[in-house]
Amino acid sequence: MLKVIAVGDVHADWPALWGALRAASCMDAAGRPTPPVLAGLYQVVLLGDLVHPKNERAYERLTGLRRFDVRNPDHLLLAAREQVRELERLREYHAAAPHAVHIILGNHDAAVLHSGPVLGTSSGLVHVEFDPQRGGALLPESLRRWMGGFLRELRLGRVQFAHVSPLPAHASYDDLFYSDASHKRWFRDSPEYVRLAGLSLGVYGHTQMQGGIHIDRDAGLCLIDALHAREYLELLLDPAAPDPVRGVRAMPF
């Protein structure tokens, strides 16, 4: 039996991530994996989008600035520096228990690694702090190599963890991905994709759940982009069983 702690999109909300891991008894006071994680009894899964705060206020919390200005190179460099520091901390945590800490590549992470399209929000905010062509700073090579090894999916028996959905097309963050809005609404329009993929349960992020983690046991899916709501997902799994899910619940912290 495994306990799995799954955390939705981070978007540089590092205090929330560390708070979730500590609340789940997966991180000690020094920022290291706890004995159950080191032993593999607890499995930690992060669903990606580590970078890029979600809005201006989040950038201000990250940088300590009273008003974040995406057109100011000094502000961009500060935002990049603060994220790099915490990414390094997460890399050390991951390296201490790679058998039990799993990180999925999100589309925001991929955009930083591969100089993809400039991502932004409906308010007009653009995420360019890691784009030297737009005043930002290039992500350090050591972090690029680490993030380049992130998973596209993780399967524990018939349970899948992925950033967007069970569809392979939704794990390729190319022009087609961004031109097709289905990656934001598939779970409403076609929740049967999970069962059609032969899964007992699928756990996904990417689409923010305003009311907290969304669990649909009939469809076999969990949408957990809810770190802003201070929730993570806890699963009890028997990966070898035909139906491996022994428990699933949203956990506040």
MOCORQUI-V815071 format. One record per helix or strand of 2 or more residues. SS is the DSSP state (H for helix, E for strand). FROM is the first residue (numbers start at 1). LEN is the number of residues. If there is no record, write none. Layout:
SS&FROM&LEN  SS&FROM&LEN
This chain:
E&2&6  H&14&10  H&35&4  E&42&5  H&56&8  H&73&24  E&101&4  H&107&8  H&132&3  H&141&8  E&153&4  E&159&4  H&168&4  H&175&5  H&182&8  H&193&4  E&201&8  E&214&3  E&221&5  H&227&3  E&231&7  E&245&8
